[in-house]
């Protein structure tokens, strides 16, 4: 893995973290009813985790269409 790839990974994670923080901040600034606010927070975290898993799998060489198990 090259230094450029690590810097790119760091930048993507930083931007993703800022976007999740922005969602949490906007929800705290506006009066969103609590069940809806909790659902939005959960959806934002789940999407961020899925993006992070996808990025890490691509860096590990396990992309879309790659068979993990032999056979």
C-alpha positions as CSV (number, residue, x, y, z in Angstrom):
1,X,0.0,0.0,0.0
2,X,1.4,3.3,-1.0
3,X,1.6,6.5,1.0
4,X,-0.8,8.2,-1.5
5,X,-3.4,5.5,-0.9
6,X,-3.1,5.9,2.9
7,X,-3.5,9.7,2.5
8,X,-6.5,9.2,0.3
9,X,-8.0,6.8,2.9
10,X,-7.4,9.3,5.6
11,X,-9.1,12.1,3.7
12,X,-12.1,9.9,2.9
13,X,-12.5,8.9,6.5
14,X,-12.1,12.6,7.6
15,X,-14.8,13.8,5.2
16,X,-17.1,10.9,6.2
17,X,-16.6,11.7,9.8
18,X,-17.4,15.4,9.2
19,X,-20.6,14.5,7.3
20,X,-21.8,12.3,10.2
21,X,-20.9,15.0,12.7
22,X,-22.8,17.5,10.6
23,X,-25.9,15.3,10.6
24,X,-25.7,15.0,14.4
25,X,-25.2,18.8,14.8
26,X,-28.1,19.7,12.5
27,X,-30.4,17.3,14.5
28,X,-29.3,19.0,17.7
29,X,-29.9,22.5,16.4
30,X,-33.4,21.9,15.1
31,X,-36.4,20.6,17.0
32,X,-36.8,17.2,15.4
33,X,-39.2,14.9,17.2
34,X,-37.2,12.2,19.1
35,X,-38.2,9.0,17.3
36,X,-37.4,10.6,14.0
37,X,-34.1,12.0,15.2
38,X,-33.0,8.7,16.6
39,X,-33.9,7.0,13.3
40,X,-31.9,9.6,11.3
41,X,-28.9,9.1,13.6
42,X,-29.0,5.3,13.3
43,X,-29.3,5.5,9.5
44,X,-26.4,8.0,9.2
45,X,-24.2,5.7,11.4
46,X,-25.2,2.6,9.5
47,X,-24.5,4.2,6.1
48,X,-21.1,5.5,7.3
49,X,-20.1,2.1,8.7
50,X,-21.1,0.4,5.4
51,X,-19.0,2.9,3.4
52,X,-16.0,2.4,5.7
53,X,-16.3,-1.4,5.4
54,X,-16.5,-1.1,1.6
55,X,-13.5,1.1,1.4
56,X,-11.5,-1.1,3.7
57,X,-12.5,-4.2,1.7
58,X,-11.3,-2.5,-1.5
59,X,-8.0,-1.7,0.1
60,X,-7.7,-5.3,1.2
61,X,-8.2,-6.5,-2.4
62,X,-11.7,-7.9,-1.8
63,X,-13.9,-5.9,-4.2
64,X,-17.2,-6.5,-5.8
65,X,-17.5,-9.9,-7.5
66,X,-14.4,-11.3,-5.7
67,X,-15.0,-14.8,-4.3
68,X,-13.8,-14.9,-0.7
69,X,-14.1,-18.7,-0.3
70,X,-12.4,-21.1,-2.8
71,X,-14.6,-23.4,-4.9
